[in-house]
Amino acid sequence: MATKSTMQLRERTKVLKVMFRNKKAVVGAVILLAFAVGAIFAPFLTPYEPHRQDVRNRLQAPSRDNYLGTDQFGRDILTRILYGGRLSLRVGFTSVGIALAIGGSMGLIAGYYGGFIDNLFMRFVDVLLALPGFLLALAIVASLGPGLENVIIAIGIANIPAFARMMRSSVLTVKELDYVAASVAVGCSDFRILLKHVLPNSINPIIVLATLGLAGAILSAAGLSFLGMGAQPPTPEWGSMIATARPFIRVAHYPVTFPGLAIFFTVLSLNMVGDGLRDALDPRSTHTL
């Protein structure tokens, strides 16, 4: 009889096979990997500094010296996009981590125990859902003040309801299964049941939601920075880059176009990977091996 670890390995292998057979997911993963490598190794991929100004070469078209041109201060656009990728990935992973930790814990506890705890947590979630996610994040940043750290906190809080509701929904299904009832019957503690049985079997939808949430977090951070509530100039953040270069768009569109394309392709690749994960992890998927 196969051990539990062997069965888990087979399941992961099956998921990877389905993922690799999904062409959109593979393309999205390649694009995302390219952005991640560019962000991590930015100092080695470009000879320029992200804040270095050269006003004599301002608003230059793409050339051999500046592959994506220069902005209104003569700064290399490619360099700033690469360094901006670091900030975007940081915002995405950190804010989604906050939402996952708080919202996932709330959903796990509410779904398993039900009753008063469920009503208390879900009414709190309903309060957060009273405003659309971006408006809630905007209101939080307006209260805390502009800045990248406050943007991370705001986006994390705005995404709590989605993770809480998704986790609660999964737990409500899993806790009715026979192996959970058997664990209760033999006297396992609630903590052990939640950690060993309920959480591992409820996590698949959360993984997909986290991947898609990364895309939304990056887009929200760029939007807040564009409105002047996020990263402040001269920080090389994609939304801030578009906002500061917007007055010069009729003279040279490069400082606006290329950061916009960076946002577009990053969000697109995350959505493609998220769709691939959803198909691979969904037991009702029509993919066959």
ABEGO torsion letter per residue (X at the ends): XBBAAAAAAAAAAAAAAAAAABAAAAAAAAAAAAAAAAAAAAAAABABBAABBBAAABGBBBBAABAAEBBAAGBBAAAAAAAAAAAAAAAAAAAAAAAAAAAAAAAAAAAAAEEAAAAAAAAAAAAAAABBAAAAAAAAAAAAEBEAAAAAAAAAAAAAAAAAAAAAAAAAAAAABAAAAAAAAAGBBAAAAAAAAAAAAAAAAAAAAAAAAAAAAAAAAAAAAAAGABBBOABBBAAAAAAAAAAAAAABAAAAAAAAAAAAAAAAAAAAAAAAAAAAABAABABBX
